Amino acid sequence: MRITTRILLGFLAFTSLGFYVLVHWALSDLHSRSLNIMEETLVDTSRLLAAQLEADAKAGRLKTGHLKDLFDQAYRSTFSAKISGLEKKRIHLRVYVTDTQGLVIFDSQAGMAEGKDYSRWNDVYLTLRGRYGARATRADPANPDTSTIYVAAPLRVDGGLRGGVSVGKPVESIRLFVQAGDRKIFVTALAILACVMVLTLAFTFWIALPVRRLTRYARSVRDGERAALPNLGRNEMGDLGRSFEEMREALEGKKYVEQYVQLLTHEIKGPLSAIRGAAELMQEKMD
């Protein structure tokens, strides 16, 4: 395998791995941030509802009748809101109010949980003890998309704690927005990766071009051709090419000396052979 091919494959492998880690981290962070934003919105909503319930309280007792009318009307109303190309047609919000014992005295979902003891849920348990109360509960323990985030706010009437109001929103309500963000990040990452690969191919060709020129020059020298040293620039490849040229000149000088010695030896060999033959004739009897 050519060294340029190895460099190219290695660079593409490390780049692809880096992009995978980056995209995976970005998607995970997007999911986490979207849940944080939703929780922050629930904090504001719970505080507003708590302020309204505290203002409507009479004789130290909470009044939740108006909440039932409000949510019944809100759930029955029809609307259509297009947000970033996605359409929202119903309210994804649940509100329940608990007393000081953690018993539910109002539930916006048709009173489904009224009378139940929620004192052990974190949102209620922590709020009744003067701390920030929040929880995330899954309808299906194996599916995180079925989670609902609840945030509670304390209800204080006449300076005393009278219970808490919890506001919940299912994660599914923002799933479409998160998925749209996932697709956008994924497509953008693929486009950037494709551009990086194209630039990598061009960069590899740019690096390999001087090597190919030097290879052709070396083969020309091997074949005895009078090839000119290609322009390799003033860098390491240029230094290597000039070293090849110096080596070629040194080898050609050595070859010239060898040819000269061979020619001189041949020229001297003829007269010496004639002298030797004449000397042998002088040893014989002659007329």
N, C-alpha and C positions, 0 to 999 in steps of 0.2 A: 504494500500500500504506500502510495506517495506521501511524503511528509506534509505537502499542502492539503491532501485529503484528510490526513489525521488532524491537522490543525483545524480544518473546517468542521469536521465531525465533532471534535472535542469542544470547539467554541459553540456550536449549535446545541450540543447536549447540555453544557453548563448554562447557556442562555435560556433554553427551554425549562430547565429545572428552576432557574431563578424566577422566570415568569410564573411558573406554576405556584411556587411558594408565595410570590407577591400577590397574585390574584386570589389565592386561598386566604391569605391574611386580610386582603382588602374586603372580600366578601364576608368573612367572619366579623370584621370590624364594622361593616355596614349593618349587619344584623344586630350586633350589640348596640350600636349607636341609635338605630331606629327604635329599639326597645327603651333605651334611656330617654329618648325624646318623648315617646308615648307616656312613660312614667312621669316625666316632668309636667306634661299636660294634665295628667290625672291628679297631680298634686294641686295644681291651680283649680281644677274643677271641684275637687273635694273641699278645698278651703272656701270657695265661693258658696257651695251648698251649705257648708257648716255655718258660714256667716248668715245666710238666709234663715236657716232653721233656728239659730240663736236669736235672731231678730223677731221671729214669729212665736217664740216660746212665751207662754203665759203662766204666771204663778209657779215658775220653776219647773214647768212640765213642757216637754217637746210636743209640737203639733206637726203631724206628717200628712194630714189629710190633703193639703194643697199639692204635696208632692205626687200623690197618687193621681190626682186629676191632671197634673202637668205631664206626667209620663204616659198616662193613658192617651192623652191627646197627641203627644209627640209620636208614640208608636203607631197611632192610626193615620197620621198625616202621611201624604205621599209627596215625594220630592225627587229631584234628580240633580246631582252635582257632579260636574266633570272636573276631575283633579288630575292634571298632567296626562290627559287622555284616558283616564280611568273613571268609570261612572260609579257614583255612590248613590244608593236608593233607599237605604234604611239606617236607622241609628244603631250603632254598635256600642251601647253603653248600658251598664247595669249599676244601680245604686241601691244600697240597703243601709238602714239605720239600726244601730244596736243601743241598748240601754247600758247602764253601769255594770250589769252582770254579764253582758255579752249576748243577751237574747235579742233576736231580730224583731224589731217592732214595725219595720217597713221594708218591703222588697219591691222594686220597680217591675220585676218580672211576675206580674199578676199575683203578688203576695206568696210566691212559691216557698220562700224560706222563712216566712213569718212564724215566730214562736220557736224556732230552732236555736240551739245554743252554738254560737260562733265564737265563744270566748277563747277557744284554743287555736283559732286561726291567727297567724302572725299579725295581720293588719289590725285586728280587733285587740288581740292580747297586748301588743306593744303600745297601741294608742291609749288604751285605758290605763296604762302605767306611765303616761307622759313621754313616750318615746315615739320616734317615727315608725309608723306601721305600714308595711307593704308585704305583699306575697304574690307568687305566681303559681297557679294550680293548673295541672293538666287534666282535661277530661279523659284523655287516653294516655296513660303513663308512658307508652312507647312512642307517642307522636308529639314532638315539641310544638307542632303547629296548632295543637288543640289547647295551648296554654291561654289562660286569662290572667292579666295583671290587675291586682287590686291595690289601691292606695287609700288609706283612711286618714281622717282629720278629727280631732277631738271636738266635742260639743260642750261648751261651757256656758252655763246660765246662772246669773247672779253670783258669779265668782266660783261656782262649783262645777265639777265635771258631771255631766248628765248622760254621757254616752259618746258615740262616735258615728260618723257617716263614712261609708266606704264606697268608692267609685271603681268599677271594673271595666276593662276593655279587652276583648279577645285579640290575641296576636293575629288571628286570621284576618281581622279587619285591615291590617297593613301588609298582609302577605303579598297581595298583588303589586303594591308599590315596591316592596322589597325585591320581588321577582323581576320587575321591570328594571330596577337598578342593577340586579345581578346580570341580566342579559346585556345591559349597556356596558358594564365593566368587562364582561367576558368578550363581547364583540370588539371593544376597544383594545383589549389586551391582545386578541388575535391579530388585529390590524397592525399593532405596534410590533408584534413578534414577526409578522411577515416582512415588514419594512426592515427590521433588524437582520433578518435572514438575507434579504436582497443586498443590503449594505455589506454584510459579512462576505457574501460571494464576491462582490466587487473588490472588497479589501483583500481577500485571499488572492484573487487574480492579480491585483496590483503588487502584492508581495511576491507572487510566483513568477511574474513576468521577467525580472532581472535574472532569476535562476535559470529560466528557460533560455534566455539569450546567452548566458555564460555557458550553458550546456552545449548549445549549438556551436559556439566558438571553440570549446574544448574538442568537440568531435571533428571540426574542420582542421584543427592543428594535428590531431591524430591521423587524419587522412592525408596530411602533407600539403594542405591547401594554404595559400597565403591569405588568411582571413584577418580582417581588421578587428581590433578589440571594440566591442559595442560600448555605447555610452551607458554606463551603469550608475552614474551619479557620484557625488562625493559622500559616500557612506560606506558601511561595512562591505556591501556587495561590490562597490567600486574598488575598494582596497583589495578584495579578493581577486577581482578581474585583473588589476594591475600586477598582482603577484603572479598570476597565470602568465601574463605577457612577459614578465621578467624571466620566469622559468623557461618559457618557450625560446626566448633569445639566448639564454644560457645553453640550452640543449642544442640549438642550432649552431652556436659557436663550437661546442664540443664535437658535433658531427662534422663540421668543416675541418677541424684539426685531424680527425680520424681519416677522413677522405684524403687529405693532403699527405699524411704519412703513408697510406696505402699506395697512392700514386708514386711517391718518391721511392718507396721500396720496390715497386714494379720497374721503375726506370733504372735503378741501380742493379737490379737482378740480371738484366740483359748483358751489360758489359762484363759483369763478373763471370757469367757463364762462358762468354767468349774467351776471356783470359784463362779460365780454368781449362777449356778445351785446348787452347794453344799450348799450355804448359804440359798437358798430357801427351801431345804430339812430339814435343821436344824430347821426351823420354824414349821414343822409339827410333830405330835406325831408318834413316831417310836417304834417298838418292841425292 
